[in-house]
Amino acid sequence: MRTLTHLAPPSYNPYYLLRVYAYYRALLGSVLLLMFQGGIAANVLGSVHKELFFYTSSIYTVINVVTLSLLWRTRFLPSQKYLFTLLLIDLIAISLLMYSSGGVANGLGYLILIAVAAGGILLHGQVAILFAALACIAVVSESLYRFIVGRLESNTLFSAASLGILIFIIAIAFQYLTKKILASTLEAQTQALNAAHLQKLAQQIVERMRTGILVFNKNHDISLANQAAMDLLGLSESNHKLQDIPALERKVHQWQASRHYSPVMKLEGSTNEIKINFSPLDTGDDADILVFVEDNHAITQQAQQLKLASLGRLTASIAHEIRNPLGAISHASQLLSEAETLAPNDQRLLEIINAHCKRVNQIIENVLQLSRRRTSEPQQVNLNTWLQNFVADYQNSKSEPADIELHCLTSPIIGPFDPGQLQQVLTNLCDNGLRYSALATGHARIKIVSGIDAKQQRPFIKIIDEGPGINADNLNHIFEPFFTTENTGSGLGLFICKELCEANHAVISYRRTPDGNSCFHIQLAHPERAL
């Protein structure tokens, strides 16, 4: 599994921690000022220099309130200089308050530990140690000054030294803990980014899969459906329940009842066959159900292609073997027809032999052409322009006039198909349409209609003729090899058209128009998902 080594984790922002500390600073200054003004602990707070304590606590409180309001009004990433300045103000203020209240013995000096702990968290590396050293110097210097001027007992120096040692211990401990917490936080953020990327990647893979994926819960609410499933099942954004797909709901009930069901189904109002498979995502009756949705036509098409590939090699070998004796028969009949003593009845028999030799030779040519068919190379074809060029070239190539009416319902119409193979398919269908129209009406006329299916968003081409059409008994056989209703036909024309369409992920079918005319309908693949 790929890791996100190229993604940089977000930088550490001490804004929120600083805001909490700003609350503490404002509260500390306010409480000390109120206690001093209210005479609470008068023997401690400002016991030596009342004015110094008052002015220091007042200024300190104002600074803290202003700092807190700035943090509320403007959200920013504080620099190390800014943080060091704030902590230095705390150190100076607490040192003056401690000095004005009688020194280390009054307990105010221990408030410096909180500032040092905050420095260990907010400041980086040696800057935090520097701040701890300044705090230690402030505490020890204040005690030494009092000792020199004779206002402090010698045993109080031990308390100052102990506080200095504790300051360094607090600074080092909090700096170590901060590094650990920061490393864990950054690792968690990196893993969150990795998980989010993998989730997005999985979502994109599922969305772009050609196999439809559908997930529903015990209440038959659809919780997930990728684009392929929505296209195959005809779903829209408003469909959220299986009740919107009655055919699938019946299959679900069959599967839940006995686990035995037919995996192939047809949607109402559609001729497409869909293959489905169910799989529970967890054990228990309340587990979500995963449904795999596939186009059964595409599956059978792949199986048929494998079968026809083997059959093609076999028929090509047979065709080669037949061609030699057929050539000998045709050559012998030509030599025999040149005989002067040939009776009229025998001449008729030779004509029959030659006619059938030509027919068999045409079948062999079609078989060899089918076996030598090159691999399809579908391209995005603009059918509006391509069909106009095809009609013009086709009419110019015909020795007899051909009336072809072209209608492109929208513009542009983009469809994936190999241009050479599309030309071969349409040429065959146009030949058949013109021939049958001429036989039925005496006028060789066809109509070509191109557009985009509104439901499936797939382009289509219709070749409509005025011939008698195909009988209902023959509809299931018209695309089979060697099936023909004419004595002179080889029965491979429509079969080759079907093979070329399937090689380009298109579907060819026969139907009647609302006017009753004969129509061959080619449904091309979706232009964005076929190539």
Order of alpha helices (4+ residues) and beta strands (2+ residues): alpha-alpha-alpha-alpha-alpha-alpha-beta-beta-alpha-alpha-beta-beta-beta-alpha-alpha-beta-alpha-beta-beta-alpha-beta-beta-alpha-beta-beta
